């Protein structure tokens, strides 16, 4: 499956749309100034990670993306239900995107 890239601006403006799309199996790489900073993917029920609510994510998106860029993974929740994972971008994918491959 191809992974699409999205900007931080698009992610912030369309959080719930991306959460729905991730739940349908899509994956996205969030780019900040052209650099991959986070991967959006479906939640694996066995994973126990830091939680961030959808409203908090919207308010603190910059902080959360910087933490993901430095290795922290998050489960994004809404009303106690896990919506999506926000994780660091694997190095191989980051290199592929840096080499101009927009769809990895």
Backbone as CSV, one residue per row, in Angstrom:
resi,resn,N_x,N_y,N_z,CA_x,CA_y,CA_z,C_x,C_y,C_z
1,UNK,0.848,-1.192,0.000,0.000,0.000,0.000,0.882,1.240,0.000
2,UNK,0.542,2.234,-0.816,1.318,3.462,-0.854,0.993,4.315,0.367
3,UNK,1.971,5.098,0.749,1.812,5.989,1.867,1.819,7.411,1.319
4,UNK,0.818,8.185,1.648,0.716,9.546,1.154,1.384,10.506,2.123
5,UNK,1.868,11.618,1.593,2.425,12.656,2.443,1.412,13.782,2.587
6,UNK,1.390,14.367,3.778,0.505,15.502,4.057,1.286,16.539,4.849
7,UNK,0.873,17.782,4.737,1.529,18.850,5.484,0.950,18.931,6.899
8,UNK,1.697,19.567,7.776,1.199,19.815,9.130,-0.091,20.624,9.059
9,UNK,-0.127,21.612,8.179,-1.314,22.461,8.037,-2.539,21.636,7.655
10,UNK,-2.374,20.753,6.685,-3.484,19.899,6.256,-3.910,18.959,7.377
11,UNK,-2.946,18.396,8.098,-3.251,17.498,9.205,-4.054,18.221,10.280
12,UNK,-3.598,19.412,10.651,-4.295,20.192,11.689,-5.717,20.539,11.247
13,UNK,-5.880,20.944,10.005,-7.185,21.377,9.511,-8.160,20.219,9.303
14,UNK,-7.641,19.009,9.122,-8.498,17.870,8.775,-8.250,16.664,9.675
15,UNK,-8.018,16.904,10.959,-7.684,15.821,11.891,-8.685,14.668,11.860
16,UNK,-9.951,14.971,11.958,-10.939,13.885,12.022,-11.044,13.143,10.702
17,UNK,-10.885,13.840,9.585,-10.896,13.175,8.288,-9.726,12.193,8.187
18,UNK,-8.549,12.623,8.599,-7.389,11.716,8.547,-7.565,10.552,9.516
19,UNK,-8.160,10.796,10.672,-8.421,9.694,11.612,-9.345,8.659,10.982
20,UNK,-10.382,9.116,10.308,-11.298,8.188,9.619,-10.571,7.404,8.531
21,UNK,-9.749,8.090,7.766,-9.034,7.430,6.673,-8.017,6.417,7.193
22,UNK,-7.363,6.749,8.304,-6.420,5.807,8.915,-7.161,4.569,9.390
23,UNK,-8.332,4.751,9.963,-9.126,3.607,10.420,-9.602,2.732,9.267
24,UNK,-9.628,3.280,8.066,-9.980,2.488,6.883,-8.744,1.849,6.238
25,UNK,-7.575,2.043,6.855,-6.369,1.366,6.387,-5.330,2.227,5.701
26,UNK,-5.593,3.504,5.526,-4.602,4.369,4.885,-3.512,4.752,5.877
27,UNK,-2.353,5.108,5.346,-1.225,5.569,6.161,-0.706,6.865,5.568
28,UNK,-0.259,7.767,6.444,0.214,9.078,6.008,1.513,9.430,6.703
29,UNK,2.361,10.170,5.986,3.562,10.758,6.573,3.310,12.256,6.659
30,UNK,3.485,12.814,7.853,3.296,14.248,8.062,4.636,14.938,7.792
31,UNK,4.596,15.951,6.918,5.788,16.713,6.568,5.735,18.099,7.187
32,UNK,6.863,18.521,7.747,7.015,19.898,8.237,8.150,20.514,7.435
33,UNK,7.817,21.514,6.641,8.798,22.178,5.765,9.525,21.156,4.889
34,UNK,8.753,20.180,4.381,9.297,19.189,3.472,10.021,18.021,4.118
35,UNK,10.113,18.012,5.442,10.813,16.956,6.173,9.812,16.075,6.898
36,UNK,9.963,14.760,6.772,9.055,13.815,7.432,9.255,13.867,8.944
37,UNK,8.158,14.125,9.690,8.262,14.221,11.146,7.404,13.205,11.887
38,UNK,6.402,12.619,11.243,5.545,11.649,11.937,4.835,10.763,10.914
39,UNK,4.502,9.575,11.374,3.759,8.603,10.589,2.405,8.397,11.243
40,UNK,1.332,8.456,10.456,-0.018,8.181,10.952,-0.411,6.791,10.477
41,UNK,-0.839,5.950,11.399,-1.236,4.592,11.043,-2.303,4.113,12.006
42,UNK,-2.899,2.965,11.688,-3.941,2.395,12.535,-3.352,1.931,13.864
43,UNK,-4.201,1.863,14.875,-3.802,1.437,16.209,-3.732,-0.077,16.269
44,UNK,-2.669,-0.580,16.862,-2.537,-2.002,17.160,-2.989,-2.166,18.609
45,UNK,-4.034,-2.957,18.893,-4.592,-3.049,20.246,-3.587,-3.475,21.314
46,UNK,-2.518,-4.173,20.927,-1.540,-4.624,21.922,-0.578,-3.521,22.348
47,UNK,-0.516,-2.450,21.604,0.426,-1.380,21.918,-0.073,-0.532,23.079
48,UNK,0.800,-0.247,23.987,0.496,0.626,25.123,1.425,1.833,25.022
49,UNK,0.867,2.931,24.587,1.671,4.125,24.352,1.039,5.325,25.026
50,UNK,1.735,6.440,24.959,1.192,7.674,25.512,-0.076,8.038,24.765
51,UNK,-1.051,8.529,25.499,-2.313,8.945,24.881,-2.373,10.458,24.791
52,UNK,-2.984,10.924,23.725,-3.262,12.343,23.569,-4.662,12.441,22.971
53,UNK,-5.506,13.256,23.578,-6.858,13.439,23.077,-6.863,14.258,21.799
54,UNK,-7.883,14.068,20.995,-7.994,14.760,19.715,-7.977,16.280,19.901
55,UNK,-8.698,16.777,20.889,-8.713,18.232,21.124,-7.356,18.735,21.584
56,UNK,-6.700,17.982,22.470,-5.363,18.365,22.928,-4.371,18.332,21.761
57,UNK,-4.489,17.316,20.906,-3.609,17.233,19.746,-3.763,18.468,18.874
58,UNK,-5.004,18.869,18.647,-5.248,20.055,17.809,-4.584,21.291,18.430
59,UNK,-4.634,21.409,19.746,-4.080,22.578,20.433,-2.558,22.515,20.548
60,UNK,-2.010,21.300,20.656,-0.569,21.144,20.878,0.093,20.334,19.765
61,UNK,-0.355,20.523,18.541,0.146,19.724,17.434,1.652,19.879,17.245
62,UNK,2.148,21.088,17.310,3.588,21.313,17.137,4.408,20.537,18.152
63,UNK,4.019,20.619,19.423,4.720,19.903,20.490,4.673,18.396,20.260
64,UNK,3.498,17.880,19.903,3.322,16.440,19.708,4.136,15.944,18.519
65,UNK,4.157,16.705,17.433,4.945,16.300,16.263,6.441,16.359,16.547
66,UNK,6.893,17.352,17.321,8.311,17.400,17.692,8.683,16.181,18.535
67,UNK,7.790,15.797,19.449,8.054,14.605,20.274,8.109,13.349,19.405
68,UNK,7.213,13.238,18.423,7.239,12.089,17.516,8.523,12.090,16.706
69,UNK,8.951,13.253,16.276,10.182,13.374,15.504,11.396,12.934,16.331
70,UNK,11.279,13.023,17.661,12.367,12.623,18.564,12.143,11.247,19.182
71,UNK,11.184,10.467,18.649,11.065,9.080,19.067,9.853,8.691,19.890
72,UNK,8.994,9.629,20.239,7.814,9.310,21.048,6.653,8.903,20.148
73,UNK,5.978,7.834,20.499,4.777,7.400,19.779,3.549,7.741,20.616
74,UNK,2.466,8.076,19.946,1.234,8.494,20.613,0.037,7.716,20.071
75,UNK,-0.925,7.461,20.945,-2.242,6.984,20.534,-3.170,8.187,20.625
76,UNK,-3.781,8.567,19.522,-4.706,9.698,19.499,-6.095,9.145,19.798
77,UNK,-6.756,9.712,20.823,-8.054,9.213,21.262,-9.126,10.297,21.182
78,UNK,-10.361,9.844,21.140,-11.515,10.739,21.220,-12.592,10.007,22.005
79,UNK,-13.028,10.574,23.114,-14.023,9.969,23.994,-13.596,8.568,24.427
80,UNK,-12.297,8.408,24.691,-11.780,7.136,25.178,-11.533,6.084,24.109
81,UNK,-11.864,6.380,22.852,-11.663,5.425,21.767,-10.395,5.787,20.999
82,UNK,-9.531,4.802,20.785,-8.307,5.021,20.016,-8.652,5.267,18.554
83,UNK,-8.145,6.381,18.004,-8.432,6.741,16.621,-7.286,6.390,15.680
84,UNK,-6.071,6.729,16.078,-4.930,6.502,15.217,-3.646,6.545,16.025
85,UNK,-2.568,6.066,15.399,-1.231,6.130,15.979,-0.468,7.256,15.295
86,UNK,0.313,7.982,16.071,1.211,8.985,15.551,2.590,8.549,16.025
87,UNK,3.443,8.093,15.109,4.728,7.502,15.474,5.866,8.171,14.721
88,UNK,7.097,7.927,15.173,8.245,8.412,14.401,8.253,7.763,13.014
89,UNK,8.819,8.455,12.053,8.935,7.932,10.694,10.144,7.003,10.643
90,UNK,9.979,5.773,10.144,11.130,4.883,10.008,12.209,5.535,9.142
91,UNK,13.462,5.329,9.500,14.568,5.974,8.795,14.567,5.666,7.299
92,UNK,14.262,4.421,6.937,14.262,4.051,5.517,13.207,4.847,4.740
93,UNK,12.053,5.073,5.349,10.996,5.844,4.702,11.396,7.313,4.612
94,UNK,11.978,7.822,5.675,12.425,9.205,5.684,13.463,9.451,4.589
95,UNK,14.391,8.511,4.413,15.401,8.622,3.358,14.761,8.578,1.978
96,UNK,13.785,7.690,1.802,13.088,7.576,0.523,12.396,8.887,0.172
97,UNK,11.752,9.504,1.144,11.073,10.779,0.905,12.085,11.887,0.629
98,UNK,13.208,11.870,1.336,14.234,12.888,1.132,14.838,12.796,-0.268
99,UNK,14.814,11.593,-0.837,15.339,11.389,-2.193,14.316,11.706,-3.263
100,UNK,13.175,12.254,-2.870,12.185,12.707,-3.839,11.097,11.724,-4.181
101,UNK,11.018,10.608,-3.465,9.961,9.639,-3.709,8.759,10.043,-2.869
102,UNK,7.813,10.793,-3.459,6.663,11.321,-2.717,5.731,10.243,-2.197
103,UNK,5.605,9.137,-2.915,4.758,8.036,-2.445,5.643,6.845,-2.186
104,UNK,5.839,6.537,-0.914,6.737,5.434,-0.551,5.950,4.162,-0.339
